[in-house]
Amino acid sequence: MRQTEIERSTSETKIRLQLNLDEQEPVAVNTGVGFFDHMLTLFARHGRLSLVVKAEGDLWVDSHHTVEDVGIVLGQALREVLGDKAGINRYGTSFVPMDETLGMASLDLSGRSYLVFEAEFTNPTLGNFDTELVEEFFQAFAFNGQMNLHLQILHGKNNHHKAESLFKATGRALREAVSYNADIHGVNSTKGLL
């Protein structure tokens, strides 16, 4: 079973996160940032994985530290549960429409960290969530998960829909990448390791 629990405590945040790639329940997210909770729940549901997050952060400052640190811990958890990555697809790509919006996520669990982020938000906040934190979350997730992650909004107007399509697409792309493939013997790399 590919599962782990990680706790991280700093002067800014306290985070406890459980991740299980082989189960779909439970999904329970409580970060104190409602819109972010909604996005992480969508990420888990569409990625068909179990995710439990309890975060307490310095929200009296803003939600930056909480969102970024959850991205750090989620990336660390993913890296831990994947182990040597033997037998998994490694790559995943998904396009997700959300009404007038079309978002794309493509990733490679390569062991190398890189984020390409092409999305613009015209509204600075959604609830108590700063829209610039969408990129901050995915930067932390990609770096700590040691993956190449390409995210793009191909078209769209509504800021909620843009963010939602990226979180859903990333969950779906991740499901493809972490799934076992009987045709893959060992690690899906000519190097022999990722």
C-alpha positions as CSV (number, residue, x, y, z in Angstrom):
1,M,0.0,0.0,0.0
2,R,1.5,3.3,-1.1
3,Q,0.6,5.5,1.9
4,T,2.3,7.8,4.4
5,E,1.7,10.4,7.0
6,I,3.9,13.5,7.4
7,E,3.9,16.3,10.0
8,R,5.6,19.6,9.6
9,S,5.8,22.3,12.2
10,T,7.4,25.7,11.8
11,S,6.8,29.1,13.4
12,E,4.3,29.8,10.6
13,T,2.4,26.6,10.1
14,K,1.6,23.2,11.6
15,I,0.6,20.6,9.1
16,R,-0.4,17.0,9.3
17,L,-1.0,15.2,6.0
18,Q,-2.0,11.7,5.1
19,L,-1.7,10.4,1.5
20,N,-2.7,7.1,0.1
21,L,-2.4,6.5,-3.7
22,D,-4.2,3.2,-3.6
23,E,-7.4,4.2,-1.8
24,Q,-10.0,6.9,-2.6
25,E,-11.2,7.5,0.9
26,P,-11.0,9.4,3.1
27,V,-10.7,12.8,1.6
28,A,-10.8,15.5,4.3
29,V,-9.1,18.9,4.0
30,N,-9.1,21.6,6.6
31,T,-6.5,24.4,6.1
32,G,-8.6,27.4,7.3
33,V,-8.6,28.7,3.7
34,G,-12.0,27.6,2.3
35,F,-11.2,28.0,-1.4
36,F,-7.9,26.1,-1.0
37,D,-9.8,23.3,0.8
38,H,-12.2,23.1,-2.1
39,M,-9.3,22.9,-4.7
40,L,-7.4,20.2,-2.7
41,T,-10.6,18.2,-2.4
42,L,-11.1,18.4,-6.2
43,F,-7.5,17.4,-6.7
44,A,-7.9,14.3,-4.6
45,R,-11.3,13.3,-5.9
46,H,-10.2,13.6,-9.6
47,G,-6.9,12.0,-8.8
48,R,-8.7,9.1,-7.1
49,L,-6.5,9.2,-4.1
50,S,-7.0,9.5,-0.3
51,L,-5.9,12.8,1.1
52,V,-6.3,14.1,4.7
53,V,-4.9,17.5,5.5
54,K,-5.1,19.4,8.8
55,A,-3.2,22.7,8.7
56,E,-3.0,25.6,11.1
57,G,-1.3,28.7,9.8
58,D,-0.7,32.3,10.4
59,L,-3.8,33.4,8.6
60,W,-3.8,36.7,10.4
61,V,-0.9,37.6,8.1
62,D,-2.4,36.0,5.0
63,S,-2.8,32.5,3.5
64,H,0.6,32.4,1.7
65,H,2.5,30.3,4.3
66,T,-0.3,27.9,4.7
67,V,-0.8,27.3,1.0
68,E,2.9,27.0,0.2
69,D,3.7,24.7,3.2
70,V,0.8,22.4,2.3
71,G,2.4,22.2,-1.2
72,I,5.7,21.3,0.3
73,V,4.3,18.5,2.5
74,L,2.2,17.1,-0.3
75,G,5.2,16.9,-2.6
76,Q,7.3,15.3,0.1
77,A,4.5,12.7,0.8
78,L,4.2,11.9,-2.9
79,R,8.0,11.4,-3.2
80,E,8.0,9.1,-0.2
81,V,5.1,6.9,-1.3
82,L,6.4,6.4,-4.8
83,G,9.7,4.9,-3.6
84,D,11.8,3.7,-6.5
85,K,8.9,4.3,-8.9
86,A,9.2,0.8,-10.4
87,G,6.3,-0.2,-12.7
88,I,4.5,3.2,-12.8
89,N,3.7,5.1,-16.0
90,R,5.8,8.1,-14.8
91,Y,4.0,10.5,-17.2
92,G,0.5,11.9,-17.1
93,T,-1.4,14.5,-19.1
94,S,-5.0,15.8,-18.7
95,F,-7.1,18.4,-20.2
96,V,-10.1,19.5,-18.1
97,P,-12.9,21.8,-19.3
98,M,-14.7,23.9,-16.8
99,D,-17.5,25.6,-18.6
100,E,-15.8,28.4,-20.7
101,T,-12.3,27.4,-19.4
102,L,-10.0,24.7,-20.6
103,G,-7.0,23.8,-18.4
104,M,-4.1,21.4,-19.0
105,A,-1.7,19.6,-16.7
106,S,1.2,17.5,-17.9
107,L,3.7,16.0,-15.6
108,D,6.7,13.7,-15.4
109,L,7.8,12.1,-12.2
110,S,11.4,12.4,-13.3
111,G,13.1,13.1,-10.1
112,R,13.9,16.6,-11.4
113,S,11.9,19.7,-10.3
114,Y,10.5,22.2,-12.8
115,L,7.3,24.2,-13.1
116,V,6.0,25.9,-16.2
117,F,2.9,27.9,-15.3
118,E,0.9,29.7,-17.9
119,A,-2.3,31.1,-16.3
120,E,-3.4,34.6,-15.6
121,F,-6.0,35.6,-13.0
122,T,-7.9,38.9,-13.3
123,N,-9.3,38.8,-9.8
124,P,-6.7,39.0,-7.0
125,T,-8.7,37.0,-4.5
126,L,-11.2,34.2,-4.3
127,G,-12.6,34.2,-0.8
128,N,-9.6,34.5,1.5
129,F,-7.4,32.9,-1.1
130,D,-5.0,35.1,-3.2
131,T,-5.1,33.8,-6.7
132,E,-1.3,34.3,-7.1
133,L,-1.0,31.4,-4.6
134,V,-2.2,28.9,-7.3
135,E,1.3,29.1,-8.8
136,E,3.0,29.2,-5.4
137,F,1.2,25.9,-4.4
138,F,2.2,24.2,-7.6
139,Q,5.8,25.4,-7.4
140,A,6.1,24.0,-3.9
141,F,4.4,20.7,-4.9
142,A,6.5,20.2,-8.1
143,F,9.8,21.1,-6.3
144,N,9.2,18.8,-3.3
145,G,7.6,16.1,-5.4
146,Q,10.6,16.2,-7.8
147,M,8.6,16.4,-10.9
148,N,8.3,18.4,-14.1
149,L,4.9,20.0,-14.0
150,H,3.4,22.0,-16.9
151,L,0.2,23.9,-16.3
152,Q,-1.7,26.0,-18.8
153,I,-5.0,27.7,-19.2
154,L,-5.7,27.4,-22.9
155,H,-8.7,29.7,-22.6
156,G,-11.1,31.0,-20.0
157,K,-12.6,34.0,-18.2
158,N,-13.9,33.0,-14.8
159,N,-11.1,32.9,-12.2
160,H,-12.7,30.2,-10.1
161,H,-13.1,28.0,-13.2
162,K,-9.4,28.6,-14.1
163,A,-8.1,27.5,-10.8
164,E,-10.5,24.5,-10.6
165,S,-9.5,23.2,-14.0
166,L,-5.8,23.3,-13.0
167,F,-6.3,21.4,-9.8
168,K,-8.6,18.8,-11.4
169,A,-6.3,18.4,-14.4
170,T,-3.3,17.9,-12.1
171,G,-5.1,15.3,-10.0
172,R,-6.1,13.4,-13.2
173,A,-2.5,13.6,-14.7
174,L,-1.1,12.4,-11.4
175,R,-3.4,9.4,-11.4
176,E,-2.2,8.4,-14.8
177,A,1.5,8.9,-13.8
178,V,1.4,6.9,-10.6
179,S,-0.7,4.0,-12.0
180,Y,1.0,0.7,-12.5
181,N,1.5,-0.6,-16.0
182,A,2.1,-4.3,-16.6
183,D,4.1,-3.5,-19.7
184,I,6.7,-1.6,-17.7
185,H,9.5,-3.8,-16.2
186,G,11.4,-2.0,-13.5
187,V,11.7,1.8,-13.8
188,N,10.3,3.6,-16.9
189,S,13.7,5.1,-17.8
190,T,16.8,4.2,-19.8
191,K,18.9,5.3,-16.9
192,G,17.4,2.5,-14.7
193,L,16.3,4.9,-11.9
194,L,14.3,8.1,-11.4
